[in-house]
Amino acid sequence: MKLAVVGYGRMGHEVEAAAVQRGHTVVARVDGEGALRDALAADPPLGGAEVAIEFTTPLAAPGTIGALARAGIPVVSGTTGWSSRREGVESLVQEEAHRGAALLHAPNFSVGVQLFFRLAKAAGRLLESVETLDVHVLEVHHRHKLDHPSGTARHLAEILVEELTRKEGWAEGLGEGPVDPAILQVASLRSGENAGTHDIGIEGPDERMELRHEARGRSGFARGAVQAAEWLNGRRGVHTPAAWLADIFGEGRDG
C-alpha cells in the first residue's frame, strides 16, 4: 500500500518505520500547511498515496483532514484536542465520500489501549453495584504534549461516566470548595519524555485497586495507526474505532 505521512514529527517518523516494517511504501512525507498544499497540487496528489496517516496538531488537524477529504484521500487521524470541530469535519468527509474520502479517528491507535478501554468499561459496570468504591483517572505524558487531559484520558472518563449512574460528568483538576462526588476527577501531569501512562484508580475505605496502561514508546501507537490504514483502504465515509477493532478482536462487525 502507498501511504502518506502527514505531520512528520516524532510520531510521523515512528509511523514511517512501522509502515516500512509492515511492507508498505511511504510515498509522501508532509510537514506544514504549505507543504501539504504543494503535495496535493502535485501530479499525482500526495505522491499517489492510497491512505494518509495524520499526526499534526490540534489547531492544524481539522483543516488538514478537510484538505485531504476534498482530494479524495482517506485519512487515519491520531491527533487529539480538536473534538469541538469534529462534527463539521466528519460532515465534510461524508460530503466528499463520492471522491473516495474516508476518515478513521481515534484518541489512541495502540491495540493495547483499545483493549484497556474495554477493561475500563467492564470495570465501570462492576463498580456500579459497589457504591463504597470511588474511581478517578490519572494520565502522564511528556512535556511536549499540547493538549490536556489526553484524548485517551478523556475517552476513559467518558466510558466510566457512561457506566456509573452516580457520576454526572467528569472534570480536570479541582475547583474551589468541596469536591463533588458526582464528578469523576481527571488529573494530568506533563513531565520529561513519558510516552504515555494512564491509570484508573479505584479507591475504597479499606482497599485500593489500579488499572494501568503504560506505553514503552511510540511504536505501539504507530503500528496501530498503520493497521488502521490497512483497514481503511478501499472504504469511504466516516468510520469508528469500534468498527476497525471488531475485525482486530474477531467480533465480525463492519462499519
C-alpha positions, 0 to 999 in steps of 0.5 A, spaced: 500 500 500 502 507 498 501 511 504 502 518 506 505 521 512 502 527 514 505 531 520 512 528 520 514 529 527 516 524 532 510 520 531 510 521 523 517 518 523 515 512 528 509 511 523 514 511 517 518 505 520 512 501 522 509 502 515 516 500 512 516 494 517 509 492 515 511 492 507 508 498 505 511 504 501 511 511 504 510 515 498 509 522 501 512 525 507 508 532 509 510 537 514 506 544 514 500 547 511 504 549 505 507 543 504 501 539 504 498 544 499 504 543 494 503 535 495 496 535 493 497 540 487 502 535 485 501 530 479 499 525 482 496 528 489 500 526 495 505 522 491 499 517 489 498 515 496 492 510 497 491 512 505 494 518 509 496 517 516 495 524 520 499 526 526 499 534 526 496 538 531 490 540 534 489 547 531 492 544 524 488 537 524 481 539 522 483 543 516 488 538 514 483 532 514 478 537 510 484 538 505 485 531 504 477 529 504 476 534 498 482 530 494 479 524 495 484 521 500 482 517 506 485 519 512 487 515 519 487 521 524 491 520 531 491 527 533 487 529 539 484 536 542 480 538 536 473 534 538 469 541 538 470 541 530 469 534 529 462 534 527 463 539 521 469 535 519 466 528 519 460 532 515 465 534 510 468 527 509 461 524 508 460 530 503 466 528 499 465 520 500 463 520 492 471 522 491 473 516 495 474 520 502 474 516 508 476 518 515 478 513 521 479 517 528 481 515 534 484 518 541 489 512 541 491 507 535 495 502 540 491 495 540 493 495 547 489 501 549 483 499 545 483 493 549 484 497 556 478 501 554 474 495 554 477 493 561 475 500 563 468 499 561 467 492 564 470 495 570 465 501 570 459 496 570 462 492 576 463 498 580 456 500 579 453 495 584 459 497 589 457 504 591 463 504 597 468 504 591 470 511 588 474 511 581 478 517 578 483 517 572 490 519 572 494 520 565 502 522 564 505 524 558 511 528 556 512 535 556 511 536 549 504 534 549 499 540 547 493 538 549 490 536 556 487 531 559 489 526 553 484 524 548 485 517 551 484 520 558 478 523 556 475 517 552 476 513 559 472 518 563 467 518 558 466 510 558 466 510 566 461 516 566 457 512 561 457 506 566 456 509 573 449 512 574 452 516 580 457 520 576 454 526 572 460 528 568 467 528 569 472 534 570 480 536 570 483 538 576 479 541 582 475 547 583 474 551 589 470 548 595 468 541 596 469 536 591 463 533 588 462 526 588 458 526 582 464 528 578 469 523 576 476 527 577 481 527 571 488 529 573 494 530 568 501 531 569 506 533 563 513 531 565 520 529 561 519 524 555 513 519 558 510 516 552 504 515 555 501 512 562 494 512 564 491 509 570 484 508 573 484 508 580 479 505 584 479 507 591 475 504 597 475 505 605 479 499 606 482 497 599 485 500 593 485 497 586 489 500 579 488 499 572 494 501 568 496 502 561 503 504 560 506 505 553 514 503 552 514 508 546 511 510 540 511 504 536 505 501 539 501 507 537 504 507 530 503 500 528 496 501 530 495 507 526 498 503 520 493 497 521 488 502 521 490 504 514 490 497 512 483 497 514 481 503 511 483 502 504 478 501 499 472 504 504 469 511 504 465 515 509 466 516 516 468 510 520 469 508 528 474 505 532 469 500 534 468 498 527 476 497 525 477 493 532 471 488 531 475 485 525 482 486 530 478 482 536 474 477 531 467 480 533 465 480 525 462 487 525 463 492 519 462 499 519 
